[in-house]
Amino acid sequence: MTEHEFLEIDGSFGEGGGAILRISAAFSVLYNLPIKITNIRANRPKPGLRLQHLLGLKALANLTGSVFFSPDGDSQIGTEKLVFIPKSNLKDKINVEVNTSASIGLLLQPIQIACLGFSNPEKIEIVINGGGTFGKWAPSLNYLANVTYQIYKIAGIKIKIDIKKYGFFPKGGAQTICTIYLPKKELNPINLLELGKINNIEGEIILTNQLKQNGRDIEGRIKKSILSELNRHLSVNVNITHKWVNSLSPGVGLSLWATSDTGAIISSGTILGERQISSEKLGKVASNELLNYIKNKIPVDKYLSDQLIPLMAFIKESSCIKVSEITKHTKTNLELIKLFTHRKYEISKGKNYCEIKF
């Protein structure tokens, strides 16, 4: 393989985070294009490849038969250079071992993108032993199942998440099965420009049994706070459920999502409990996150937009979404994906929104 056949990527450009690694590797497989990444996370306090990134790359390589290595021959963890050579020998099942609380949602991201270009086998199964179902700065599995993958289903790709055991920082220890049903026909475009009328608001509170103490009523206080905040602004059916679960580490994870008559699904994202945050405050923060999108009539929340951009770029027909803002992270992803697809994107700005079009 000659030098010019590789797409060279500067891992420090734009936001310069781990998403550059995940998306680059995924699109490398999707377009059968070998890549060289340099300056990996060069501007971060701990530059170079971290264990959580390595786990995602290993899972993708195992699934597809791809190979990756550091051209300097040094340890992969900490390296700032990486070569990824894609293959398309897709397996129908892989097992992934995660000995930390690394985000399962981020681990799955390159796999779900890479699978957009395959139609066989009928489905693939990723069995993950360990890791975190919840984590800071990462999509929870509850969010993926109830928001991201519901929009994916409209586009024509079905992904199912089965959480056998939940995992929180610092020990992780989750047990999860992700099943991806590969698309058999061209994917449908995604057009989410109007929020429309909110039909229903749902929510789920996950609490670990370590926090179950008489009289604290954590779940009741969170629910009461959510209902109080939402009912002050909206007249709509609200259904909040809770679940006490076993986990190696204590934790609380809360997510709200709303469905509308246009097919939009917006969410608070995942709000994590912390020692200094009361149950009442937790419910209020989640509610206000959701209400902000409803108030401004935004049909795609900031977490979903990053999940949809790779999908939109791959779909042949034109897609367009309305978001509240274009973050540096979003702009980085758009520019990175353009290196692979050569598709132009357009950003138009309104008073309190931006539209992204491919």
ChimeraX attribute file (.defattr): number of C-alpha atoms within 10 A of each C-alpha:
attribute: neighborCount
match mode: 1-to-1
recipient: residues
	/A:1	6
	/A:2	5
	/A:3	8
	/A:4	7
	/A:5	10
	/A:6	17
	/A:7	17
	/A:8	15
	/A:9	20
	/A:10	17
	/A:11	27
	/A:12	20
	/A:13	17
	/A:14	16
	/A:15	18
	/A:16	21
	/A:17	21
	/A:18	19
	/A:19	21
	/A:20	25
	/A:21	23
	/A:22	23
	/A:23	19
	/A:24	27
	/A:25	30
	/A:26	25
	/A:27	28
	/A:28	23
	/A:29	27
	/A:30	22
	/A:31	14
	/A:32	14
	/A:33	18
	/A:34	23
	/A:35	22
	/A:36	22
	/A:37	22
	/A:38	19
	/A:39	19
	/A:40	26
	/A:41	26
	/A:42	19
	/A:43	15
	/A:44	11
	/A:45	7
	/A:46	10
	/A:47	17
	/A:48	24
	/A:49	23
	/A:50	17
	/A:51	15
	/A:52	19
	/A:53	19
	/A:54	17
	/A:55	19
	/A:56	26
	/A:57	24
	/A:58	17
	/A:59	22
	/A:60	28
	/A:61	24
	/A:62	18
	/A:63	23
	/A:64	20
	/A:65	17
	/A:66	22
	/A:67	16
	/A:68	18
	/A:69	16
	/A:70	18
	/A:71	13
	/A:72	11
	/A:73	10
	/A:74	12
	/A:75	10
	/A:76	19
	/A:77	15
	/A:78	16
	/A:79	22
	/A:80	22
	/A:81	22
	/A:82	23
	/A:83	19
	/A:84	24
	/A:85	19
	/A:86	24
	/A:87	18
	/A:88	17
	/A:89	12
	/A:90	18
	/A:91	16
	/A:92	16
	/A:93	14
	/A:94	14
	/A:95	14
	/A:96	18
	/A:97	14
	/A:98	23
	/A:99	15
	/A:100	19
	/A:101	22
	/A:102	28
	/A:103	29
	/A:104	30
	/A:105	21
	/A:106	23
	/A:107	25
	/A:108	19
	/A:109	18
	/A:110	26
	/A:111	25
	/A:112	19
	/A:113	21
	/A:114	21
	/A:115	26
	/A:116	23
	/A:117	19
	/A:118	16
	/A:119	14
	/A:120	15
	/A:121	12
	/A:122	12
	/A:123	18
	/A:124	20
	/A:125	18
	/A:126	21
	/A:127	17
	/A:128	23
	/A:129	20
	/A:130	24
	/A:131	30
	/A:132	31
	/A:133	28
	/A:134	31
	/A:135	26
	/A:136	12
	/A:137	11
	/A:138	19
	/A:139	22
	/A:140	23
	/A:141	26
	/A:142	25
	/A:143	26
	/A:144	21
	/A:145	15
	/A:146	20
	/A:147	23
	/A:148	23
	/A:149	20
	/A:150	20
	/A:151	22
	/A:152	19
	/A:153	14
	/A:154	14
	/A:155	19
	/A:156	18
	/A:157	22
	/A:158	17
	/A:159	20
	/A:160	15
	/A:161	17
	/A:162	14
	/A:163	16
	/A:164	11
	/A:165	18
	/A:166	25
	/A:167	31
	/A:168	27
	/A:169	21
	/A:170	16
	/A:171	18
	/A:172	28
	/A:173	26
	/A:174	27
	/A:175	21
	/A:176	24
	/A:177	16
	/A:178	20
	/A:179	19
	/A:180	21
	/A:181	21
	/A:182	21
	/A:183	21
	/A:184	13
	/A:185	9
	/A:186	15
	/A:187	20
	/A:188	18
	/A:189	20
	/A:190	22
	/A:191	19
	/A:192	20
	/A:193	19
	/A:194	17
	/A:195	22
	/A:196	16
	/A:197	15
	/A:198	20
	/A:199	15
	/A:200	16
	/A:201	20
	/A:202	16
	/A:203	21
	/A:204	19
	/A:205	23
	/A:206	20
	/A:207	23
	/A:208	20
	/A:209	16
	/A:210	14
	/A:211	14
	/A:212	13
	/A:213	9
	/A:214	7
	/A:215	6
	/A:216	11
	/A:217	12
	/A:218	18
	/A:219	22
	/A:220	13
	/A:221	16
	/A:222	23
	/A:223	23
	/A:224	15
	/A:225	20
	/A:226	25
	/A:227	17
	/A:228	14
	/A:229	18
	/A:230	19
	/A:231	12
	/A:232	8
	/A:233	11
	/A:234	13
	/A:235	11
	/A:236	14
	/A:237	11
	/A:238	19
	/A:239	13
	/A:240	18
	/A:241	12
	/A:242	16
	/A:243	11
	/A:244	15
	/A:245	15
	/A:246	14
	/A:247	21
	/A:248	18
	/A:249	17
	/A:250	19
	/A:251	24
	/A:252	21
	/A:253	22
	/A:254	25
	/A:255	24
	/A:256	28
	/A:257	22
	/A:258	23
	/A:259	20
	/A:260	17
	/A:261	13
	/A:262	16
	/A:263	19
	/A:264	23
	/A:265	25
	/A:266	29
	/A:267	30
	/A:268	24
	/A:269	25
	/A:270	26
	/A:271	21
	/A:272	19
	/A:273	18
	/A:274	12
	/A:275	7
	/A:276	7
	/A:277	11
	/A:278	14
	/A:279	23
	/A:280	17
	/A:281	16
	/A:282	22
	/A:283	27
	/A:284	20
	/A:285	17
	/A:286	25
	/A:287	22
	/A:288	16
	/A:289	17
	/A:290	21
	/A:291	20
	/A:292	14
	/A:293	20
	/A:294	20
	/A:295	10
	/A:296	14
	/A:297	19
	/A:298	25
	/A:299	29
	/A:300	23
	/A:301	23
	/A:302	20
	/A:303	22
	/A:304	22
	/A:305	21
	/A:306	19
	/A:307	19
	/A:308	18
	/A:309	21
	/A:310	23
	/A:311	19
	/A:312	24
	/A:313	23
	/A:314	23
	/A:315	18
	/A:316	14
	/A:317	13
	/A:318	15
	/A:319	20
	/A:320	19
	/A:321	22
	/A:322	25
	/A:323	25
	/A:324	22
	/A:325	16
	/A:326	17
	/A:327	12
	/A:328	12
	/A:329	15
	/A:330	19
	/A:331	14
	/A:332	18
	/A:333	21
	/A:334	21
	/A:335	16
	/A:336	22
	/A:337	20
	/A:338	14
	/A:339	14
	/A:340	18
	/A:341	14
	/A:342	10
	/A:343	14
	/A:344	12
	/A:345	15
	/A:346	10
	/A:347	14
	/A:348	10
	/A:349	14
	/A:350	10
	/A:351	7
	/A:352	11
	/A:353	15
	/A:354	18
	/A:355	18
	/A:356	21
	/A:357	19
	/A:358	21
